Amino acid sequence: MSLPAIRVEELGKRYRIGQREPYRALRDVMAEAAKAPLRMVGTITGRNRTSDKQADRYVWAIKDVSFEVGRGEVLGIVGRNGAGKSTLLKILSRVTGPTLGHARIHGRVGSLLEVGTGFHPELTGRENVYLNGTILGMRGREIDRKFDDIVAFAEVERFIDTPVKRYSSGMQVRLAFAVAAHLEPEILMVDEVLAVGDVTFQKKCLGKMGDAVKEGRTILFVSHNMPAILSLCPRAIMIDAGRLVADAPSRQVVDRYLRVAEELAVLPLGEREDRSGSQRLRFVGVELRDSIDAPAQSVSTGRSMSIALRYESSDGLPLRNVQFAIPVHGKFDERLFHLSTNVTGDEFGEIPAHGVVVCRIARLPLQPGTYSFNVFSTVNDDIADWVQNAGTITVEADDFFGTGRLPPANQGAFLVPHEWEISLE
C-alpha cells in the first residue's frame, strides 16, 4: 500500500496576541532553495507548548487538525473567514511553522497562497519565475523549457522584466498561479487568492487545475466557490474555528457549509467575528429596503430595492478614499453579480466617522428565491472589513414582463427584458 501524499496529525498553530509572525528574508529562501530536492519527503513538526498561565496571551488559528490526502487525490477545503484554512496551507507550504503536531509530505510542493507569497518584490517577474522554480527543486533547463508557457498563461509578456513590486495584484496572481501550475509539482496547493483575478482568468485557472487532476497530481484547493469545489474535488474537509469539523464526500461537506452560512446570515452584523481586514471601517448593521425605501423582509423581482449598510470608523474620525462592494451569491454560493462603488465611479470624498451607505438597484433582475451577499470595504486601497454571508435577499414573484408569467425557476437566476420580432430577409 503506497504512502499518502500528505499526512497531518494533531496539527496546531497559535499566535501571540499583538506579536507579528517572523518573516522569511530572501537570503533564507535562497538558503532553503539549495535543499529543495532533498525536501521532497519531509516532516513539518511543532514542539512549542504553552503553560496555563500564558494561555490568555495566545489565540489558536488551528488546533488538533488531522487528515490524510492520497497520491493523486483532489481535496477541497472550505470554511468561513478566519476559520484557519489559509493558516493550514501556510504550514503545509512551509511559509510558517506549526506550534504542535506534525505533517509529513511526500512530493515536491507548489503553492499559491495570498498575493505575492513566494515573490520577492525587488526582483523582476523573470527573476521570480526562476527563483520559484529553484525553490521547487527545478533545474535551470527545466525552467527554460516552461518559461514561455508560464509568461503566456500569465499574460504579462510586456512586464516580465519589470520588478514585481510594480505589478497590480491581478498581475501578481496570474504570474504566481502560472509558476505554481506549470512547474509541475507533485502537490499543488491553491488558496482563495484566485478570487482576485478576473472571470476569464479564473476559468483558465480552473481549467489548468482540471488538467492537473487528469495528470494524477495531488491538489489541495481552498475556495468559497462551491460549484468549483463540487466540480474538482470528490472529497472535502471543513475547518471551523480552527478545528476540522467535517471530512466527507464534497457534496455532504458543501451542504454543511451552506447550512452554517445561512445560520450566520441571520446574526446581527455588528456581532459577527468571522471577518477580515484592518477594521479601520467596520460594518455594524445591514438592512434590506423595498421599492418605497421601507425596511423589508423581502423584495419583489422587477422592482427597485436597496441594501443599507451602517458603518463606524475605528478611531471616531472621518474617513477618506473609501470603496464599498456587495457581491451577491446564489444557492451554491456562486457569484451572480458584483455591486461596487469602484465600477460605478461613485466617489464620496470624505465620509463621516459613522453613518449609512446605501446601494440602490433600480430594477431587481433576480428570479424568486433566496440569495446571499457579502459586504466589503477598503480604505486607502487596503481591505478594511470583509464579511461573508452578511445577509440574505428574499425575492418574491412579481409581474416582471407585464404578462403575468415568469420562466421556470430552473431556467436560470436572472430575468432579462427582451423582445422578439420576425422580419423578411
Secondary structure, 3 states (H helix, E strand, C coil): CCCCCEEEEEEEEEEECCCCCCCCCHHHHHHHHCCHHHHCEEEEECCCCCCHHHHHHEEEEEEEEEEEECCCCEEEEECCCCCCHHHHHHHHCCCCCCCEEEEEEECCEEEECCCCCCCCCCCEHHHHHHHHHHHCCCCHHHHHHHHHHHHHHHCCHHHCCCEHHHCCHHHHHHHHHHHHHHCCCCEEEECHHHHHCCHHHHHHHHHHHHHHHHCCCEEEEECCCHHHHHHHCCEEEEEECCEEEEEEEHHHHHHHHHHHHHHHHCCCHHHCCCEECCCCEEEEEEEEECCCCCECCCEECCCCEEEEEEEEECCCCCEECEEEEEEEECCCCCEEEEEEHHHHCCCCCEECCEEEEEEEECCCCECCEEEEEEEEEEECCEEEEEEEEEEEEEEECCCCCCCCCCCCHHHCCECCCCCCCCCCC
